[in-house]
Amino acid sequence: MFNLTITFYEHSIETRWKFDIVNGKISIKVTNRRDTGTYQITPSGGKSEKIEVIIQAALSPPTLTPLCHRGERRVVCSTKGDSPQYSWSLDGVPIAANISTDGTTDDQILFLRGDTVGDLTCAVTNSVSRKDTSAPLVEPCAGLETFCDISKKVTCYGILGEPMYLQMSCSFACEITFYKEKKVLVRYRNSKMSFNPEMLFLSAYQRWNFREDSKTMIINSTDSSDSGVYRVEIHDENGKLLHSHTPSVIIEAPVSSVSIAFMCHRGEGKVICTSKGDSLQYSWSLDGVLINETTDDDHTIILREQEERNLTCTVTNHVSRGDVTQLSSPCLGLSFWCVWVAQIIILLTLNIATCCFYKRKSASAKHNESDSEPKDQHETDREEGDTEDL
């Protein structure tokens, strides 16, 4: 027989934590984020051990949003939860195409060729869960139009100034009411389409059409004012509400005029990438290898290598992608300039010494020549007169 005392120092822990005396296990009934941290277990007379505990929210099943832009296919995979890791496959075969992330969320965007078709799967994992979702890619992308199925809650991205097709799935006799900013924009009923008369005077809505055969709202030329939260209500022929969704539409200016500028400071190269467009995301690569040495603003990087390499800046947003590649120019550091100046000083010193040497040599040669010349006639006559006197 022995006595065991368990002491909890927080009431909230006491109600959620349970200690199994027989098996020596601690269980937490309902975890919360405050349980994350480093724990230390110290058995009586034994050695202390540390355990790292990380609490994560399980991931929700991902949603896939296929988009088309300039003949290129883009698929947005989004999920809820902590630290999602993405993987993609097409018809069961893993793919690793061009991928970028949304700077404001954990969503991931997959870039594919416009003629890519098949069953696309996006799988998301973290340390505590795994979920996946598949969607068929049936029709190839063509042209500059953007297609989006708004018969569900989804975010649709359109290209500024280009057509946008908002499809409302309804394969049977149904009624559709389309709202923006709590006002009815268009109503489709009894195979007839009608706009709200109060909305028709706005130029924005003069650009909108409704295709009855495919139940598709068409924006002929998108404008930034078309961005917003819409609501789609689908009723059956008896007026019973079947679905109600609130898709969001975001119009973005495409990426354009991507350029790179190099600057040197104290032997380091500062490279700035600039571009036009909305919601721009930047990534860098050297000779095709992704690099992450960005500054606080991701369109600037610091290069410390002193050799020429192919530097690529890639700019993306939700509707477009652009890049530019340029040969990086090495920056010469302070040590190089010190050595260079020292070499110049040495060369100048050698040149001055050489000049002095040749000047002295030339002067000495002239002096020797003057000593060896014959005496003039006056000095000779004087010497002869001296001899006669004797």
Rosetta blueprint (number, residue, H / E / L):
1 M L
2 F L
3 N L
4 L L
5 T L
6 I L
7 T L
8 F L
9 Y L
10 E L
11 H H
12 S H
13 I H
14 E H
15 T H
16 R H
17 W E
18 K E
19 F E
20 D E
21 I L
22 V L
23 N L
24 G L
25 K E
26 I E
27 S E
28 I E
29 K L
30 V L
31 T L
32 N L
33 R H
34 R H
35 D H
36 T L
37 G E
38 T E
39 Y E
40 Q E
41 I E
42 T L
43 P L
44 S L
45 G L
46 G L
47 K L
48 S L
49 E E
50 K E
51 I E
52 E E
53 V E
54 I L
55 I L
56 Q L
57 A L
58 A L
59 L L
60 S L
61 P L
62 P L
63 T E
64 L E
65 T E
66 P E
67 L E
68 C E
69 H E
70 R L
71 G L
72 E E
73 R E
74 R E
75 V E
76 V E
77 C E
78 S E
79 T L
80 K L
81 G L
82 D L
83 S L
84 P L
85 Q E
86 Y E
87 S E
88 W E
89 S E
90 L E
91 D L
92 G L
93 V E
94 P E
95 I E
96 A L
97 A L
98 N E
99 I E
100 S E
101 T E
102 D L
103 G L
104 T L
105 T L
106 D L
107 D L
108 Q E
109 I E
110 L E
111 F E
112 L E
113 R E
114 G L
115 D L
116 T L
117 V L
118 G E
119 D E
120 L E
121 T E
122 C E
123 A E
124 V E
125 T E
126 N L
127 S L
128 V L
129 S L
130 R E
131 K E
132 D E
133 T E
134 S E
135 A E
136 P E
137 L E
138 V L
139 E L
140 P L
141 C L
142 A L
143 G L
144 L L
145 E L
146 T E
147 F E
148 C E
149 D E
150 I L
151 S L
152 K L
153 K L
154 V L
155 T E
156 C E
157 Y E
158 G E
159 I E
160 L L
161 G L
162 E L
163 P L
164 M E
165 Y E
166 L E
167 Q E
168 M L
169 S L
170 C L
171 S L
172 F L
173 A L
174 C E
175 E E
176 I E
177 T E
178 F E
179 Y E
180 K E
181 E L
182 K L
183 K E
184 V E
185 L E
186 V E
187 R E
188 Y E
189 R E
190 N L
191 S L
192 K E
193 M E
194 S E
195 F E
196 N L
197 P H
198 E H
199 M H
200 L L
201 F L
202 L L
203 S H
204 A H
205 Y H
206 Q H
207 R L
208 W E
209 N E
210 F E
211 R E
212 E L
213 D L
214 S L
215 K L
216 T E
217 M E
218 I E
219 I E
220 N L
221 S L
222 T L
223 D L
224 S H
225 S H
226 D H
227 S L
228 G E
229 V E
230 Y E
231 R E
232 V E
233 E E
234 I E
235 H E
236 D E
237 E L
238 N L
239 G L
240 K L
241 L E
242 L E
243 H E
244 S E
245 H E
246 T L
247 P L
248 S E
249 V E
250 I E
251 I E
252 E E
253 A L
254 P L
255 V L
256 S E
257 S E
258 V E
259 S E
260 I E
261 A E
262 F E
263 M E
264 C E
265 H E
266 R L
267 G L
268 E E
269 G E
270 K E
271 V E
272 I E
273 C E
274 T E
275 S E
276 K E
277 G L
278 D L
279 S L
280 L L
281 Q E
282 Y E
283 S E
284 W E
285 S E
286 L E
287 D L
288 G L
289 V E
290 L E
291 I E
292 N L
293 E L
294 T E
295 T L
296 D L
297 D L
298 D L
299 H L
300 T E
301 I E
302 I E
303 L E
304 R L
305 E L
306 Q L
307 E L
308 E L
309 R L
310 N E
311 L E
312 T E
313 C E
314 T E
315 V E
316 T E
317 N L
318 H L
319 V L
320 S L
321 R E
322 G E
323 D E
324 V E
325 T E
326 Q E
327 L E
328 S L
329 S L
330 P L
331 C L
332 L L
333 G L
334 L H
335 S H
336 F H
337 W H
338 C H
339 V H
340 W H
341 V H
342 A H
343 Q H
344 I H
345 I H
346 I H
347 L H
348 L H
349 T H
350 L H
351 N H
352 I H
353 A H
354 T H
355 C H
356 C H
357 F H
358 Y H
359 K H
360 R H
361 K H
362 S H
363 A H
364 S H
365 A H
366 K H
367 H H
368 N H
369 E H
370 S H
371 D H
372 S L
373 E L
374 P L
375 K L
376 D L
377 Q H
378 H H
379 E H
380 T H
381 D H
382 R H
383 E H
384 E H
385 G H
386 D H
387 T H
388 E H
389 D H
390 L L
